[in-house]
Amino acid sequence: MEGTSVLRLLALISLLSCSTNQAGLTVSPSRSQFFEGESVSLSCEEDDSSAGWTVRRNTTRGNRTQCGDGWGKPAGSNCNISYVLEKDTGVYWCESREGASSSSVQLTVTGGSVILQSPVLPVMEGDDVILSCRTKTPHSSLPAAFYKDGSLIRTEPAGHMTLHQVTSSDEGLYQCSISGHGESPSSRISVSEKPSTLAPPTSPPPPSASFQRVTSSDEGLYQCSISGHGESPSNRISFSEKPTTRAPPTAETPPTYVAPPSGSSSPLLVITLVCHLVVLLLFFISTFLLGSSYRSRAAGSDLSPFVKMTPPTQAEPVPDDDDDDEITTKHHF
């Protein structure tokens, strides 16, 4: 009975170690199809190096072997294949000493001249996936036709096609072909669901009590108790009066001058200007009349009588002294 319990305990420990120690297989270059003669590196990315992860495969010939058993060169948890052949086509995965296995990948080696470059691992839902159709000539960008499950999707002039925001409906076997070169083998593209992010659980808030519109009558000693845990010490709660807030004095608003409407100021200005012009004109007229009157009076006062002496028209003989009585003097006025 005791031996059975020990065996069960060991089995449980083994299951727990298998579930906690995980590894993932990575392929370099990261694609699922290769030409014959290319080199491939396989690595087991492990959480625990002491688990002893190794690369294993199951080929189309039904040979289930590990790296170094007639193929590849092991280097710890890695496996390097320097020259792949068509017989290396198969399913590859990582396996620990305890028998735990990683997810598997399908690798295809072709002796043809066209391959499809596609993701070797399942892609996440919502991601973009780029498919490339290429020949043995490096950096070749020839027009290529792309197929899914045997049906033509479309032809791309540069030999590249992008699947935008993939969903589970995009899963299937994909293939491509280049005119004059041939077609590639088929490769499966798998889409995994996007993990949902769950919010961390929140602890319930502690029990509490609230008072609405407290007054001085609510002052006192307060305490609480939890059934099965005891009670808290007492604590006094005091309340102070709410200070009254006075509004600051407001300054008197100075009287504001309201300008007259712009429409009414124009006629008033015109009338004022006309009055000034009339007054100025009257001033000039009166000044002119006064000046004329003054000049007329000054000219009249200068017209006084004058005596005009006319010279004699004929020379008269000078009389003698004896003829004094007979001298007659003529005065011409």
Disulfide bonds with the S-S distance in Angstrom:
Cys44-Cys94 2.02
Cys67-Cys79 1.97
Cys133-Cys176 2.09
